[in-house]
Amino acid sequence: MSHTTRIWMALASLGAGLVHLAIGAGSPLPLAIFLIGFGVAEIVWGLLVMARAHTVLPRTVMVASLIPVALWALLLTVSIVAGSSSLASTVPLLPMAVGSLLNLYVSGSLAVARRRFDRKSDAAASVSSTTWADAAAGQPQAGRYVLGLVFGALLVSGMVTPALAATNAGQYAVPHGSHGFDVTDGGHSNH
């Protein structure tokens, strides 16, 4: 896996974590605990991958990143079968779709890296999980790496920003351009 792909996975994980934290902030308690816990785990994993020279816990993350996607699909299915729109409305559609797309990217990238390594290696069973995730990682060219990093950051931020705005937390955020504190009225504006 190239360094650029690894950084894109880290950015996607950070974005998914932020979205899950924001959704969890406005969710019922059991769902909030799950989403906030997953959001924190995604952010920590993304930061660890950025800080280290290798992918951290690739097998675990490949499977675990699909858990929020599967549970959201289950929630939607139960909501449709039960005929209860209130159940599905506890999780906003756009933010959860963006978080799921980012999680699918992380899991898919790890699965592709694993498959490529398995095809190239006869001794794949005896290799550690860290090695297969970073097997093809050579030294990146500086210009291509920076362009890839900027492109990935722009893509993820372009997806995550509208998703965050569509959450409960985003809807009650201070509007851009205002400071939320006005000295002329004693600081009581925008409340």
C-alpha positions in Angstrom: 0.0 0.0 0.0 1.4 3.4 -0.9 2.0 6.1 1.6 -0.6 8.3 -0.1 -3.3 5.6 0.2 -2.4 5.1 3.9 -2.7 8.9 4.5 -6.1 8.9 2.6 -7.3 6.1 4.9 -6.2 8.1 7.9 -8.0 11.2 6.6 -11.1 9.1 5.9 -11.0 7.7 9.4 -10.7 11.1 10.9 -13.6 12.4 8.8 -15.8 9.4 9.7 -14.9 9.9 13.4 -15.9 13.6 13.3 -19.2 12.7 11.6 -19.9 9.9 14.1 -19.2 12.2 17.1 -21.5 14.9 15.7 -24.3 12.4 15.0 -23.8 10.9 18.5 -24.1 14.3 20.1 -27.8 14.6 19.1 -28.8 10.9 19.3 -30.6 8.9 22.0 -28.3 7.7 24.8 -27.6 4.1 23.6 -27.0 5.2 20.1 -24.9 8.2 21.3 -22.7 5.9 23.4 -22.0 3.7 20.4 -21.4 6.5 17.9 -19.3 8.6 20.2 -17.2 5.5 21.1 -16.7 4.6 17.5 -16.0 8.2 16.6 -13.2 8.4 19.2 -11.8 5.1 18.0 -11.8 6.3 14.4 -10.0 9.5 15.3 -7.4 7.8 17.4 -6.7 5.2 14.6 -6.4 8.0 12.0 -4.0 9.9 14.1 -1.9 6.8 14.9 -1.7 5.9 11.2 -0.6 9.5 10.4 2.0 9.5 13.2 3.6 6.1 12.4 5.3 4.8 9.4 2.8 1.9 9.1 -0.8 0.9 9.2 -2.0 0.1 12.7 -4.1 -3.0 13.3 -5.1 -3.4 9.7 -7.1 -6.7 10.1 -9.1 -5.4 13.0 -9.8 -2.1 11.3 -10.8 -3.8 8.0 -13.6 -5.5 9.8 -14.4 -3.0 12.6 -14.9 -0.1 10.1 -17.9 -2.0 8.7 -19.7 -2.2 12.0 -21.3 1.3 11.9 -22.3 0.7 8.2 -23.9 -2.7 9.1 -25.7 -1.3 12.2 -27.0 1.7 10.1 -28.3 -0.7 7.5 -29.9 -2.8 10.2 -31.5 0.3 11.7 -33.0 1.3 8.3 -34.2 -2.2 7.7 -35.9 -2.5 11.1 -37.4 0.9 10.5 -38.9 -0.1 7.1 -40.2 -3.4 8.3 -41.7 -1.9 11.5 -43.1 1.0 9.5 -41.7 3.5 12.0 -40.1 6.5 10.5 -39.2 7.9 13.9 -36.7 5.1 14.4 -34.8 5.9 11.2 -35.0 9.7 11.9 -32.8 9.3 15.0 -29.8 9.1 12.6 -29.7 11.8 9.9 -29.3 10.4 6.4 -26.6 12.6 4.8 -24.1 12.5 7.7 -24.5 8.8 8.2 -24.2 8.2 4.5 -20.9 10.2 4.4 -19.6 8.4 7.5 -20.5 5.0 5.9 -18.8 5.9 2.6 -15.6 6.9 4.4 -15.7 3.7 6.5 -16.3 1.6 3.3 -13.2 3.3 1.8 -11.0 2.4 4.7 -12.2 -1.2 4.8 -12.0 -1.5 1.0 -8.5 -0.1 0.8 -7.3 -2.5 3.5 -9.0 -5.4 1.7 -7.4 -4.5 -1.6 -4.0 -4.3 0.0 -4.5 -7.7 1.6 -5.6 -9.3 -1.7 -2.7 -7.8 -3.6 -0.3 -9.1 -1.0 -1.8 -12.6 -1.0 -1.5 -12.8 -4.8 2.2 -11.8 -4.7 3.3 -13.9 -1.7 3.4 -17.7 -1.2 4.1 -17.2 2.5 1.3 -14.8 3.2 0.0 -16.9 6.1 3.3 -16.5 8.1 3.5 -12.7 7.6 2.4 -10.3 10.3 -0.7 -8.1 9.6 1.4 -4.9 9.7 3.7 -6.2 6.9 0.9 -7.1 4.4 -0.8 -3.7 4.9 2.4 -1.8 4.1 4.2 -4.3 1.9 4.3 -2.2 -1.3 5.2 1.0 0.5 8.2 2.5 -1.2 9.6 5.9 -0.6 7.2 8.4 -2.1 8.2 11.2 -4.4 7.8 14.5 -2.5 5.7 16.3 -5.1 3.3 13.4 -5.8 3.0 12.8 -2.1 2.1 16.4 -1.3 -0.4 16.6 -4.2 -2.0 13.4 -3.0 -2.2 14.6 0.6 -3.7 17.9 -0.5 -6.2 16.2 -2.8 -7.2 13.7 -0.1 -7.7 16.4 2.5 -9.8 18.5 0.1 -11.9 15.5 -0.8 -12.5 14.4 2.8 -13.2 18.0 4.0 -15.5 18.6 1.1 -17.6 15.5 2.1 -17.4 16.0 5.9 -18.2 19.7 6.1 -21.8 19.4 4.7 -22.3 16.2 6.7 -21.4 18.0 9.9 -23.7 20.9 9.0 -26.6 18.4 8.6 -26.2 17.0 12.2 -27.9 18.4 15.3 -24.6 19.8 16.4 -24.2 21.6 13.1 -27.7 23.0 13.0 -27.2 24.7 16.4 -23.6 25.9 15.7 -22.9 29.6 15.6 -23.4 30.8 12.0 -20.3 31.7 10.1 -19.4 35.3 10.2 -20.9 35.9 13.6 -19.0 35.6 16.8 -21.8 34.6 19.1 -20.9 37.3 21.6 -22.0 40.9 21.1 -20.7 43.5 23.5 -23.5 46.0 22.7 -26.2 43.8 24.2 -24.3 42.4 27.1 -23.3 39.3 25.2 -26.8 37.9 24.8 -27.0 37.7 21.0 -27.3 34.4 19.1 -28.8 32.6 22.2 
